């Protein structure tokens, strides 16, 4: 037998980048404890919370071409569900998520049925309008802090344990999104993005698929809002402001629209760059960090390679 025809050993299986990233992030509490920098866990937890929200928004933005400026609404629903229930002594780890997800599902379904009747700029403006209505409602809730926000008292949870819980949810969301976008549902959603009229002509209920994607996307943000309330022990109308939705879009674009791991990378760059600049020991840099932050984002976007369609 010719040596060139002999079977070659199979190449070692490649570990997916998301798995490597999650494994590296799982080590952070140990590194922080070993180096005496436990304060790293707070910004890292916030980074993962926004990564989760961006993962949800990326489903409709990256795969359905639905640019929502209102997903901060669902972050607010999650945060205020935790805060209002805690204010009435309800801190159950079962009741809070159930109430938040139920409220988020109802609001997302009702608003989605309205928003998805439009497209393009009209869709953007309607989603923005719904978020601003909730922002106005949150500032008017005087019994729950009004425009000053609502401090939240919750049972003590070790910051490292909370970090790992958030990381586990991000990992589960990455796996779920991977399976979803590569399923028949994902293909139909991308078909609606490419040519919704043709999909309708083929007999597909496009509104139903787009609404399902919108609701799933919103529920990911509801979970992110709940986790944000646990990290900050606070619920604020600022969580619902349209600029938060803009931040999520910026994270997705920064990491790569439509890429599975893109929202996580974008959230890491967005949040951690803010933290590093704001905590600078040089006073002028710490005071004027938004200017340098903006320049840093411009450089990062320009240096980033092309993204998949």
Buried (B, 14 or more C-beta within 10 A) or exposed (E): EEEEEEEEEEEEEEEEEBBEBBEEBBEBBEEBEEEEEEEBBBBBBBBBBBBBBBBBBBBBBBBBBBBBBBBBBBBBBBBBBBBBBBBEEEBEEEEBBEBBBEBBBEBBBEBBEEBBEEBEEEBBEBBBBBBBBBBEEBBEBEEBBEBEBBBBEEEEEEBBEBBBBBBEBBBEBBBBBBEBBEEEBBEBBBBBBEEBEEBEEEEBEBBEBBBBBBBBBBBBBBBBBBBBBBBBBBBBBBBBBBEBBEBBBBBBBBBBBBBBBBBBBBBBBBBBBBBBBBEBEEEEBEEEBEEBBEEBBEEBEEEBEEBEE
